Amino acid sequence: MEMKVLCDIIAEVLNVDPKEISPNMTFTGDLGADSLDVYQIVLKLEDTFDIHLTNEKVTKVSTVEEAVALIKRERGN
């Protein structure tokens, strides 16, 4: 579930097809996100999953798969 929701959020913020997003893609390199895009994605994730993501945790994430793992950890899954 986390992967689909994350892909939908990424697609909305970056205006890309969610079906084209794969777990090993990087936010800045492969998806072309800048710091504002990443910030928007983080805010939407926090609202959607009712979690709080610190800057320290977010800066350690570079791929979609790492973001899914972070969401799962923060949700206690």
Contact map, one row per residue, 1 for C-alpha under 8 A:
11111000000000000000000000000000000000000000000000000000000000000000000000000
11111100000000000000000000000000000000000000000000000000000000000001001100000
11111110000000000000000000000000000000000000000000000000000000001001000000000
11111111000000000000000000000000000000000000000000000000000000000000000000000
11111111100000000000000000000000000000000000000000000000000000000000000000000
01111111110000000000000000000000000000000000100000000000000000000001000000000
00111111111000000110100000000000000000000000000000000000000000000000000000000
00011111111100000100000000000000000000000000000000000000000000000000000000000
00001111111110000000000000000000000000001001100000000000000000000000000000000
00000111111111110100000000000000000000001000000000000000000000000000000000000
00000011111111111100000000000000000000000000000000000000000000000000000000000
00000001111111110000000000000000000000000000000000000000000000000000000000000
00000000111111100000000000000000000010011000000000000000000000000000000000000
00000000011111110000000000000011100010000000000000000000000000000000000000000
00000000011111111000000000000000000000000000000000000000000000000000000000000
00000000011101111101000000000000000000000000000000000000000000000000000000000
00000000001000111111100000000000000000000000000000000000000000000000000000000
00000011011000011111100000000000000000000000000000000000000000000000000000000
00000010000000001111110000000000000000000000000000000000000000000000000000000
00000000000000011111110000000000000000000000000000000000000000000000000000000
00000010000000001111111010000000000000000000000000000000000000000000000000000
00000000000000000011111110000000000000000000000000000000000000010000000000000
00000000000000000000111110000000000000000000000000000000000000111000000000000
00000000000000000000011111000000000000000000000000000000000000111000000000000
00000000000000000000111111101110000000000000000000000000000000111000000000000
00000000000000000000000111111110000000000000000000000000000001110000000000000
00000000000000000000000011111111100001000000000000000000000001110000000000000
00000000000000000000000001111111110000000000000000000000000001000000000000000
00000000000000000000000011111111100000000000000000000000000000000000000000000
00000000000000000000000011111111000000000000000000000000000000000000000000000
00000000000001000000000011111111100000000000000000000000000000000000000000000
00000000000001000000000000111111110000000000000000000000000000000000000000000
00000000000001000000000000111011111111000000000000000000000000000000000000000
00000000000000000000000000010001111111000000000000000000000000000000000000000
00000000000000000000000000000000111111100000000000000000000000000000000000000
00000000000000000000000000000000111111110000000000000000000000000000000000000
00000000000011000000000000000000111111111000000000000000000000000000000000000
00000000000000000000000000100000111111111100000000000000000000000000000000000
00000000000000000000000000000000001111111110000000000000000000000000000000000
00000000000010000000000000000000000111111111000000000000000000000000000000000
00000000110010000000000000000000000011111111100000000000000000000000000000000
00000000000000000000000000000000000001111111110000001000000000000000000000000
00000000000000000000000000000000000000111111111000000000000000000000000000000
00000000100000000000000000000000000000011111111100000000000000000000000000000
00000100100000000000000000000000000000001111111111100000000000000000000000000
00000000000000000000000000000000000000000111111111111000000000000000000000000
00000000000000000000000000000000000000000011111111100000000000000000000000000
00000000000000000000000000000000000000000001111111000000000000000000000000000
00000000000000000000000000000000000000000000111111100000000000000000001000100
00000000000000000000000000000000000000000000111111110000000000000000000000000
00000000000000000000000000000000000000000000111011111000000000000000000001100
00000000000000000000000000000000000000000000010001111100000000000000000001000
00000000000000000000000000000000000000000100010000111110110000000000000001000
00000000000000000000000000000000000000000000000000011111110000000000000000000
00000000000000000000000000000000000000000000000000001111111000000000000000000
00000000000000000000000000000000000000000000000000000111111100000000000000000
00000000000000000000000000000000000000000000000000001111111110000000010000000
00000000000000000000000000000000000000000000000000001111111110000000000000000
00000000000000000000000000000000000000000000000000000011111111000000000000000
00000000000000000000000000000000000000000000000000000001111111000000000000000
00000000000000000000000000000000000000000000000000000000111111100110000000000
00000000000000000000000001110000000000000000000000000000001111110110000000000
00000000000000000000001111100000000000000000000000000000000011111110000000000
00000000000000000000011111100000000000000000000000000000000001111111000000000
00100000000000000000001110000000000000000000000000000000000000111111100000000
00000000000000000000000000000000000000000000000000000000000011111111110000000
00000000000000000000000000000000000000000000000000000000000011111111111000000
01100100000000000000000000000000000000000000000000000000000000011111111100000
00000000000000000000000000000000000000000000000000000000000000001111111110000
00000000000000000000000000000000000000000000000000000000100000000111111111000
01000000000000000000000000000000000000000000000010000000000000000011111111100
01000000000000000000000000000000000000000000000000000000000000000001111111111
00000000000000000000000000000000000000000000000000000000000000000000111111111
00000000000000000000000000000000000000000000000000111000000000000000011111111
00000000000000000000000000000000000000000000000010100000000000000000001111111
00000000000000000000000000000000000000000000000000000000000000000000000111111
00000000000000000000000000000000000000000000000000000000000000000000000111111
